Amino acid sequence: MDNLDSPSARIDAEIALQKGKVSSLALLCAFASIASAAWYMWPALNNESIAIFNRLGPVGLLLASSLLLQDFVEPDARARGRLGAAGSLSWPAIAILGIDIFSTQGTEQIGHLLMFVVSAACLYTSREYLRGSLDAQRFRGIMTLGGLTIGGAILLSSNPEQNSIIVGALILGIAGLLVMKDLFGGDLDRAERKRFGRTLDALETRILNLQAQGVSLDQASSLCRNASDVGYKDPELGFSILAQAEEDIERTLALAEDITEIRQVCADTVEQASDIAPTAKKPQRSMDAGDRERDLGSLREAEMLYRRAKKLALNIVEHWATAEEQIAESSKLISSLEGSQHQQLHELLLQAKEALAKEDCLLALEIATTIPDHVANLGEASEGAQEAYKEAVEVMEESEGLDLKLWNKRLEDAKQHLEQGEFSLARGVSDGIVREVRKEREAMGDVQRALRQKKTIQKRWEGHVDAEAWEERLKDVNAAAKRKSWSHAAALLDRLTADLDALDVASGDANELLTYVQDEWTALRKKLEAAGIKAIDGERAACEKAVGNADVAFSEGRLEDTLNALGEADGLMEKLRRRI
């Protein structure tokens, strides 16, 4: 749907619709012309008094026009050519058929007048459709000549009157003038075409003479052939191509004089490169290929190959010796280095040697030059790994009282990585040992200090109902310390301390609330005595009991029971206040 709704699609659909309508109209007109021809010819077929020959001309014109109507639907190049040819061939004959206008009267005179109208239309069609190029003009002249012949034959065979003969002769004279103009006139570029032909002949003669002397001018010959194909039709374009051909000849001649000198210069450079690098073959191969192209006459290709050989040779002269020295130096530098960290250096050295074998000495020099920098960087990494390992050893030696079995194994792994040249891995393992051992030592110090204050910690839950649970947790810390699991002991101690701190906070809040309730109860009890509410009163006794239960629960560390008892006491005190 999107394609159908697009402007281009709608335009194409409208064009197709209009073409269909025009085609239908042309077909209808063609049938009408055929029917008219049949209607005009039918009386002559059934009546011997009417001469059939006299009616063949109009019938033929009607049938021919019915065939040409289809060319008006889509007037492409072929259709325009057919219409123009038909117009040029028919307009003189149709005009001759209308000269009887001077010897007839009435409707017949109108009919002959219409023949002049049709003839003018055919003349306009021929001049409009057959124009532009010289070939179209010549073709139009030939077709008009045919029409002139047909018109003359009709004029001579019809025995016209004197006035009609004069008009016919005038028409045929006009047609003859048009034929002469089309066949022999109208070529504005005739002088240029002749000059182009002379220039082309002279250039081709020069090319042949130079080729006879052994100069290869294939490109110039090809340009001359192209100019010959288009130059007579378009002299300006032909002259342009001939100028290119002449320029190519001059350039080739100049190059032929310089090619020997160019080869000598390039050959000297290649020979120098061969002395420096006897194994290098590319410069000499390029020189040999240039010699072959020179012998074949392709001087441009030969010059390109000579210059390529010189470029390759100069590269060898400037960089080959330096690249070999740098590769040798780098090879000595990493010959004793082993391990995964140094494997990359050996691979770089191999790449440099391969580049030199391919005669790319500049690339080989660039690769080999980077190897000493890599070695220096790995030396710094080695020093850093050794320092980290020494620090790990010192930390382990200073760590008495710790279980060092696991770290001893890891320290052995770090030493092995260091010996294998895996410096990054060795340093990572050593730094991890240092961090973990120091963390374990800190945990050991914290636990030991806490255990030395064991009694202080126990006093914090002394007298509590859940004192045994707290004691059990403290024993777990002590047991982990005896196993030298200092990190685990520190974690247990941190949780124990945090829970005790939370308990102290809650106990302080409950103590403040208990003191407040006790003070309130003391004051309220005096008021109850004054109001005559004695101790045997049920609500007073219950309140007294709730306050006592809260005090007992708090002393035993049962904070939840303390809060519940205080809440009950507060409710009863409120009831008693309302009774006063």
Contacts in CASP RR format, 6 or more apart in sequence:
PFRMAT RR
TARGET T0000
AUTHOR 0000-0000-0000
METHOD contacts of the structure
MODEL  1
MDNLDSPSARIDAEIALQKGKVSSLALLCAFASIASAAWYMWPALNNESI
AIFNRLGPVGLLLASSLLLQDFVEPDARARGRLGAAGSLSWPAIAILGID
IFSTQGTEQIGHLLMFVVSAACLYTSREYLRGSLDAQRFRGIMTLGGLTI
GGAILLSSNPEQNSIIVGALILGIAGLLVMKDLFGGDLDRAERKRFGRTL
DALETRILNLQAQGVSLDQASSLCRNASDVGYKDPELGFSILAQAEEDIE
RTLALAEDITEIRQVCADTVEQASDIAPTAKKPQRSMDAGDRERDLGSLR
EAEMLYRRAKKLALNIVEHWATAEEQIAESSKLISSLEGSQHQQLHELLL
QAKEALAKEDCLLALEIATTIPDHVANLGEASEGAQEAYKEAVEVMEESE
GLDLKLWNKRLEDAKQHLEQGEFSLARGVSDGIVREVRKEREAMGDVQRA
LRQKKTIQKRWEGHVDAEAWEERLKDVNAAAKRKSWSHAAALLDRLTADL
DALDVASGDANELLTYVQDEWTALRKKLEAAGIKAIDGERAACEKAVGNA
DVAFSEGRLEDTLNALGEADGLMEKLRRRI
3 9 0 8 1.000
4 10 0 8 1.000
19 73 0 8 1.000
19 74 0 8 1.000
22 72 0 8 1.000
22 73 0 8 1.000
23 70 0 8 1.000
23 73 0 8 1.000
26 69 0 8 1.000
26 70 0 8 1.000
26 72 0 8 1.000
26 73 0 8 1.000
27 69 0 8 1.000
27 70 0 8 1.000
29 66 0 8 1.000
29 69 0 8 1.000
30 66 0 8 1.000
30 67 0 8 1.000
30 69 0 8 1.000
30 70 0 8 1.000
31 66 0 8 1.000
33 62 0 8 1.000
33 63 0 8 1.000
33 65 0 8 1.000
33 66 0 8 1.000
33 69 0 8 1.000
34 62 0 8 1.000
34 63 0 8 1.000
34 66 0 8 1.000
36 62 0 8 1.000
37 58 0 8 1.000
37 59 0 8 1.000
37 60 0 8 1.000
37 62 0 8 1.000
37 63 0 8 1.000
37 66 0 8 1.000
40 55 0 8 1.000
40 58 0 8 1.000
40 59 0 8 1.000
40 62 0 8 1.000
41 52 0 8 1.000
41 55 0 8 1.000
41 59 0 8 1.000
43 50 0 8 1.000
44 50 0 8 1.000
44 51 0 8 1.000
44 52 0 8 1.000
44 54 0 8 1.000
44 55 0 8 1.000
45 52 0 8 1.000
61 90 0 8 1.000
61 94 0 8 1.000
64 86 0 8 1.000
64 90 0 8 1.000
68 82 0 8 1.000
68 83 0 8 1.000
68 86 0 8 1.000
71 79 0 8 1.000
71 80 0 8 1.000
71 82 0 8 1.000
71 83 0 8 1.000
72 79 0 8 1.000
72 83 0 8 1.000
75 83 0 8 1.000
80 129 0 8 1.000
81 129 0 8 1.000
81 130 0 8 1.000
83 125 0 8 1.000
83 129 0 8 1.000
84 125 0 8 1.000
84 126 0 8 1.000
84 128 0 8 1.000
84 129 0 8 1.000
84 130 0 8 1.000
84 140 0 8 1.000
84 143 0 8 1.000
85 126 0 8 1.000
85 130 0 8 1.000
85 139 0 8 1.000
85 143 0 8 1.000
86 122 0 8 1.000
86 125 0 8 1.000
87 122 0 8 1.000
87 123 0 8 1.000
87 125 0 8 1.000
87 126 0 8 1.000
87 143 0 8 1.000
88 122 0 8 1.000
88 126 0 8 1.000
88 130 0 8 1.000
88 140 0 8 1.000
88 141 0 8 1.000
88 143 0 8 1.000
88 144 0 8 1.000
88 147 0 8 1.000
89 143 0 8 1.000
89 144 0 8 1.000
89 146 0 8 1.000
89 147 0 8 1.000
89 150 0 8 1.000
90 119 0 8 1.000
90 122 0 8 1.000
90 147 0 8 1.000
91 119 0 8 1.000
91 120 0 8 1.000
91 122 0 8 1.000
91 123 0 8 1.000
91 126 0 8 1.000
91 144 0 8 1.000
91 147 0 8 1.000
91 175 0 8 1.000
92 119 0 8 1.000
92 144 0 8 1.000
92 147 0 8 1.000
92 148 0 8 1.000
92 150 0 8 1.000
92 151 0 8 1.000
92 152 0 8 1.000
92 171 0 8 1.000
92 172 0 8 1.000
92 175 0 8 1.000
93 147 0 8 1.000
93 150 0 8 1.000
93 151 0 8 1.000
93 154 0 8 1.000
94 115 0 8 1.000
94 118 0 8 1.000
94 119 0 8 1.000
94 122 0 8 1.000
95 115 0 8 1.000
95 116 0 8 1.000
95 119 0 8 1.000
95 151 0 8 1.000
95 168 0 8 1.000
95 171 0 8 1.000
96 151 0 8 1.000
96 152 0 8 1.000
96 154 0 8 1.000
96 155 0 8 1.000
96 158 0 8 1.000
96 168 0 8 1.000
96 171 0 8 1.000
96 172 0 8 1.000
97 112 0 8 1.000
97 115 0 8 1.000
97 154 0 8 1.000
98 111 0 8 1.000
98 112 0 8 1.000
98 113 0 8 1.000
98 115 0 8 1.000
98 116 0 8 1.000
98 119 0 8 1.000
99 112 0 8 1.000
99 155 0 8 1.000
99 160 0 8 1.000
99 164 0 8 1.000
99 167 0 8 1.000
99 168 0 8 1.000
99 171 0 8 1.000
100 108 0 8 1.000
100 112 0 8 1.000
100 158 0 8 1.000
100 160 0 8 1.000
100 164 0 8 1.000
101 109 0 8 1.000
101 112 0 8 1.000
101 113 0 8 1.000
101 116 0 8 1.000
102 161 0 8 1.000
102 163 0 8 1.000
102 164 0 8 1.000
102 167 0 8 1.000
103 160 0 8 1.000
103 161 0 8 1.000
103 163 0 8 1.000
103 164 0 8 1.000
104 112 0 8 1.000
126 140 0 8 1.000
126 143 0 8 1.000
126 144 0 8 1.000
127 140 0 8 1.000
130 136 0 8 1.000
130 137 0 8 1.000
130 139 0 8 1.000
130 140 0 8 1.000
130 143 0 8 1.000
131 137 0 8 1.000
131 140 0 8 1.000
133 233 0 8 1.000
134 187 0 8 1.000
134 233 0 8 1.000
137 182 0 8 1.000
137 186 0 8 1.000
138 182 0 8 1.000
138 183 0 8 1.000
140 182 0 8 1.000
141 178 0 8 1.000
141 179 0 8 1.000
141 182 0 8 1.000
141 183 0 8 1.000
142 183 0 8 1.000
144 175 0 8 1.000
144 176 0 8 1.000
144 178 0 8 1.000
144 179 0 8 1.000
144 182 0 8 1.000
145 176 0 8 1.000
145 179 0 8 1.000
145 183 0 8 1.000
147 175 0 8 1.000
148 172 0 8 1.000
148 175 0 8 1.000
148 176 0 8 1.000
148 179 0 8 1.000
151 172 0 8 1.000
152 172 0 8 1.000
155 165 0 8 1.000
155 168 0 8 1.000
155 169 0 8 1.000
155 172 0 8 1.000
160 168 0 8 1.000
187 193 0 8 1.000
189 235 0 8 1.000
192 235 0 8 1.000
192 236 0 8 1.000
193 231 0 8 1.000
193 232 0 8 1.000
193 235 0 8 1.000
195 235 0 8 1.000
196 231 0 8 1.000
196 232 0 8 1.000
196 235 0 8 1.000
196 238 0 8 1.000
196 239 0 8 1.000
196 242 0 8 1.000
197 232 0 8 1.000
199 239 0 8 1.000
199 242 0 8 1.000
200 224 0 8 1.000
200 227 0 8 1.000
200 228 0 8 1.000
200 231 0 8 1.000
200 242 0 8 1.000
203 224 0 8 1.000
203 242 0 8 1.000
203 245 0 8 1.000
203 246 0 8 1.000
204 224 0 8 1.000
206 249 0 8 1.000
207 217 0 8 1.000
207 220 0 8 1.000
207 221 0 8 1.000
207 224 0 8 1.000
207 249 0 8 1.000
210 217 0 8 1.000
210 249 0 8 1.000
210 253 0 8 1.000
211 217 0 8 1.000
215 252 0 8 1.000
215 253 0 8 1.000
215 256 0 8 1.000
215 297 0 8 1.000
216 252 0 8 1.000
216 296 0 8 1.000
216 297 0 8 1.000
216 298 0 8 1.000
216 299 0 8 1.000
217 248 0 8 1.000
217 249 0 8 1.000
217 252 0 8 1.000
219 245 0 8 1.000
219 248 0 8 1.000
219 252 0 8 1.000
220 245 0 8 1.000
220 246 0 8 1.000
220 248 0 8 1.000
220 249 0 8 1.000
220 252 0 8 1.000
223 241 0 8 1.000
223 242 0 8 1.000
223 244 0 8 1.000
223 245 0 8 1.000
223 248 0 8 1.000
224 241 0 8 1.000
224 242 0 8 1.000
224 245 0 8 1.000
226 241 0 8 1.000
227 238 0 8 1.000
227 241 0 8 1.000
227 242 0 8 1.000
227 245 0 8 1.000
230 237 0 8 1.000
230 238 0 8 1.000
230 241 0 8 1.000
231 237 0 8 1.000
231 238 0 8 1.000
231 239 0 8 1.000
231 241 0 8 1.000
252 299 0 8 1.000
255 299 0 8 1.000
255 300 0 8 1.000
255 303 0 8 1.000
256 299 0 8 1.000
259 294 0 8 1.000
259 299 0 8 1.000
259 302 0 8 1.000
259 303 0 8 1.000
259 306 0 8 1.000
262 303 0 8 1.000
262 306 0 8 1.000
262 307 0 8 1.000
263 287 0 8 1.000
263 291 0 8 1.000
263 294 0 8 1.000
263 302 0 8 1.000
263 306 0 8 1.000
265 310 0 8 1.000
266 287 0 8 1.000
266 306 0 8 1.000
266 307 0 8 1.000
266 309 0 8 1.000
266 310 0 8 1.000
266 313 0 8 1.000
267 287 0 8 1.000
269 283 0 8 1.000
269 309 0 8 1.000
269 310 0 8 1.000
269 313 0 8 1.000
269 314 0 8 1.000
269 317 0 8 1.000
270 283 0 8 1.000
270 284 0 8 1.000
270 287 0 8 1.000
270 309 0 8 1.000
270 310 0 8 1.000
270 313 0 8 1.000
272 313 0 8 1.000
272 317 0 8 1.000
273 280 0 8 1.000
273 283 0 8 1.000
273 312 0 8 1.000
273 313 0 8 1.000
273 314 0 8 1.000
273 316 0 8 1.000
273 317 0 8 1.000
273 320 0 8 1.000
274 280 0 8 1.000
274 283 0 8 1.000
274 284 0 8 1.000
276 316 0 8 1.000
276 317 0 8 1.000
276 320 0 8 1.000
276 321 0 8 1.000
277 316 0 8 1.000
277 320 0 8 1.000
277 359 0 8 1.000
277 361 0 8 1.000
280 312 0 8 1.000
280 316 0 8 1.000
280 320 0 8 1.000
280 359 0 8 1.000
281 359 0 8 1.000
282 309 0 8 1.000
282 312 0 8 1.000
282 359 0 8 1.000
283 309 0 8 1.000
283 310 0 8 1.000
283 312 0 8 1.000
283 313 0 8 1.000
283 316 0 8 1.000
284 309 0 8 1.000
286 305 0 8 1.000
286 306 0 8 1.000
286 308 0 8 1.000
286 309 0 8 1.000
286 312 0 8 1.000
287 305 0 8 1.000
287 306 0 8 1.000
287 309 0 8 1.000
289 305 0 8 1.000
290 301 0 8 1.000
290 302 0 8 1.000
290 305 0 8 1.000
290 306 0 8 1.000
290 309 0 8 1.000
291 302 0 8 1.000
293 299 0 8 1.000
293 301 0 8 1.000
293 302 0 8 1.000
293 305 0 8 1.000
294 302 0 8 1.000
312 359 0 8 1.000
315 361 0 8 1.000
315 362 0 8 1.000
316 359 0 8 1.000
316 361 0 8 1.000
319 361 0 8 1.000
319 362 0 8 1.000
319 364 0 8 1.000
319 365 0 8 1.000
320 356 0 8 1.000
320 361 0 8 1.000
322 365 0 8 1.000
323 352 0 8 1.000
323 356 0 8 1.000
323 361 0 8 1.000
323 362 0 8 1.000
323 364 0 8 1.000
323 365 0 8 1.000
323 368 0 8 1.000
324 356 0 8 1.000
326 352 0 8 1.000
326 365 0 8 1.000
326 368 0 8 1.000
326 369 0 8 1.000
327 349 0 8 1.000
327 352 0 8 1.000
327 353 0 8 1.000
327 356 0 8 1.000
327 364 0 8 1.000
327 368 0 8 1.000
329 368 0 8 1.000
329 372 0 8 1.000
330 349 0 8 1.000
330 352 0 8 1.000
330 368 0 8 1.000
330 371 0 8 1.000
330 372 0 8 1.000
331 349 0 8 1.000
333 371 0 8 1.000
333 372 0 8 1.000
333 375 0 8 1.000
334 342 0 8 1.000
334 345 0 8 1.000
334 346 0 8 1.000
334 349 0 8 1.000
334 371 0 8 1.000
334 375 0 8 1.000
337 345 0 8 1.000
337 375 0 8 1.000
337 378 0 8 1.000
338 420 0 8 1.000
338 421 0 8 1.000
339 420 0 8 1.000
339 421 0 8 1.000
339 422 0 8 1.000
340 420 0 8 1.000
340 421 0 8 1.000
340 422 0 8 1.000
341 378 0 8 1.000
341 381 0 8 1.000
341 421 0 8 1.000
341 422 0 8 1.000
341 423 0 8 1.000
341 424 0 8 1.000
342 378 0 8 1.000
342 421 0 8 1.000
344 374 0 8 1.000
345 371 0 8 1.000
345 374 0 8 1.000
345 375 0 8 1.000
345 378 0 8 1.000
348 367 0 8 1.000
348 368 0 8 1.000
348 370 0 8 1.000
348 371 0 8 1.000
348 374 0 8 1.000
349 368 0 8 1.000
349 371 0 8 1.000
351 367 0 8 1.000
352 364 0 8 1.000
352 365 0 8 1.000
352 367 0 8 1.000
352 368 0 8 1.000
352 371 0 8 1.000
353 364 0 8 1.000
355 361 0 8 1.000
355 363 0 8 1.000
355 364 0 8 1.000
355 367 0 8 1.000
356 364 0 8 1.000
378 423 0 8 1.000
379 423 0 8 1.000
381 423 0 8 1.000
381 424 0 8 1.000
381 427 0 8 1.000
382 421 0 8 1.000
382 423 0 8 1.000
384 423 0 8 1.000
384 427 0 8 1.000
385 417 0 8 1.000
385 418 0 8 1.000
385 423 0 8 1.000
385 424 0 8 1.000
385 426 0 8 1.000
385 427 0 8 1.000
385 430 0 8 1.000
386 418 0 8 1.000
388 426 0 8 1.000
388 427 0 8 1.000
388 428 0 8 1.000
388 430 0 8 1.000
388 431 0 8 1.000
388 434 0 8 1.000
389 411 0 8 1.000
389 414 0 8 1.000
389 415 0 8 1.000
389 418 0 8 1.000
389 426 0 8 1.000
389 427 0 8 1.000
389 430 0 8 1.000
391 430 0 8 1.000
391 434 0 8 1.000
392 411 0 8 1.000
392 414 0 8 1.000
392 430 0 8 1.000
392 431 0 8 1.000
392 432 0 8 1.000
392 433 0 8 1.000
392 434 0 8 1.000
392 437 0 8 1.000
393 411 0 8 1.000
395 433 0 8 1.000
395 434 0 8 1.000
395 437 0 8 1.000
395 438 0 8 1.000
396 404 0 8 1.000
396 407 0 8 1.000
396 408 0 8 1.000
396 411 0 8 1.000
396 433 0 8 1.000
396 437 0 8 1.000
399 437 0 8 1.000
399 440 0 8 1.000
399 441 0 8 1.000
401 444 0 8 1.000
401 484 0 8 1.000
402 437 0 8 1.000
402 440 0 8 1.000
402 441 0 8 1.000
402 444 0 8 1.000
402 484 0 8 1.000
402 486 0 8 1.000
403 483 0 8 1.000
403 484 0 8 1.000
403 485 0 8 1.000
404 437 0 8 1.000
407 433 0 8 1.000
407 436 0 8 1.000
407 437 0 8 1.000
410 429 0 8 1.000
410 433 0 8 1.000
411 429 0 8 1.000
411 430 0 8 1.000
411 433 0 8 1.000
413 429 0 8 1.000
414 426 0 8 1.000
414 428 0 8 1.000
414 429 0 8 1.000
414 430 0 8 1.000
414 433 0 8 1.000
415 426 0 8 1.000
417 423 0 8 1.000
417 425 0 8 1.000
417 426 0 8 1.000
417 429 0 8 1.000
418 426 0 8 1.000
439 487 0 8 1.000
440 486 0 8 1.000
440 487 0 8 1.000
441 486 0 8 1.000
443 486 0 8 1.000
443 487 0 8 1.000
443 489 0 8 1.000
443 490 0 8 1.000
444 481 0 8 1.000
444 486 0 8 1.000
445 486 0 8 1.000
446 490 0 8 1.000
446 493 0 8 1.000
447 477 0 8 1.000
447 480 0 8 1.000
447 481 0 8 1.000
447 486 0 8 1.000
447 489 0 8 1.000
447 490 0 8 1.000
447 493 0 8 1.000
448 481 0 8 1.000
450 457 0 8 1.000
450 477 0 8 1.000
450 493 0 8 1.000
450 497 0 8 1.000
451 477 0 8 1.000
451 478 0 8 1.000
451 481 0 8 1.000
454 474 0 8 1.000
457 474 0 8 1.000
457 496 0 8 1.000
457 500 0 8 1.000
458 470 0 8 1.000
458 471 0 8 1.000
458 474 0 8 1.000
460 470 0 8 1.000
460 500 0 8 1.000
460 503 0 8 1.000
460 504 0 8 1.000
461 467 0 8 1.000
461 470 0 8 1.000
461 471 0 8 1.000
461 500 0 8 1.000
461 503 0 8 1.000
463 555 0 8 1.000
463 556 0 8 1.000
463 557 0 8 1.000
464 470 0 8 1.000
464 556 0 8 1.000
464 557 0 8 1.000
464 558 0 8 1.000
465 556 0 8 1.000
465 557 0 8 1.000
465 558 0 8 1.000
466 557 0 8 1.000
470 496 0 8 1.000
470 500 0 8 1.000
473 492 0 8 1.000
473 496 0 8 1.000
474 496 0 8 1.000
476 492 0 8 1.000
477 489 0 8 1.000
477 492 0 8 1.000
477 493 0 8 1.000
477 496 0 8 1.000
478 489 0 8 1.000
480 486 0 8 1.000
480 488 0 8 1.000
480 489 0 8 1.000
480 492 0 8 1.000
481 489 0 8 1.000
503 559 0 8 1.000
506 559 0 8 1.000
507 554 0 8 1.000
507 557 0 8 1.000
507 559 0 8 1.000
510 554 0 8 1.000
510 559 0 8 1.000
510 562 0 8 1.000
510 563 0 8 1.000
510 566 0 8 1.000
511 554 0 8 1.000
513 563 0 8 1.000
513 566 0 8 1.000
514 550 0 8 1.000
514 551 0 8 1.000
514 554 0 8 1.000
514 562 0 8 1.000
514 566 0 8 1.000
517 547 0 8 1.000
517 550 0 8 1.000
517 566 0 8 1.000
517 569 0 8 1.000
517 570 0 8 1.000
517 573 0 8 1.000
518 547 0 8 1.000
518 551 0 8 1.000
520 573 0 8 1.000
521 543 0 8 1.000
521 544 0 8 1.000
521 547 0 8 1.000
521 569 0 8 1.000
521 573 0 8 1.000
524 573 0 8 1.000
524 576 0 8 1.000
524 577 0 8 1.000
525 540 0 8 1.000
527 580 0 8 1.000
528 537 0 8 1.000
528 540 0 8 1.000
528 576 0 8 1.000
528 580 0 8 1.000
531 579 0 8 1.000
531 580 0 8 1.000
533 540 0 8 1.000
533 576 0 8 1.000
533 579 0 8 1.000
533 580 0 8 1.000
534 540 0 8 1.000
535 541 0 8 1.000
535 544 0 8 1.000
539 572 0 8 1.000
539 575 0 8 1.000
539 576 0 8 1.000
539 579 0 8 1.000
540 576 0 8 1.000
542 572 0 8 1.000
543 569 0 8 1.000
543 572 0 8 1.000
543 573 0 8 1.000
543 576 0 8 1.000
546 565 0 8 1.000
546 566 0 8 1.000
546 567 0 8 1.000
546 568 0 8 1.000
546 569 0 8 1.000
546 572 0 8 1.000
547 565 0 8 1.000
547 566 0 8 1.000
547 569 0 8 1.000
548 565 0 8 1.000
549 561 0 8 1.000
549 565 0 8 1.000
550 561 0 8 1.000
550 562 0 8 1.000
550 565 0 8 1.000
550 566 0 8 1.000
550 569 0 8 1.000
553 559 0 8 1.000
553 561 0 8 1.000
553 562 0 8 1.000
553 565 0 8 1.000
554 562 0 8 1.000
END
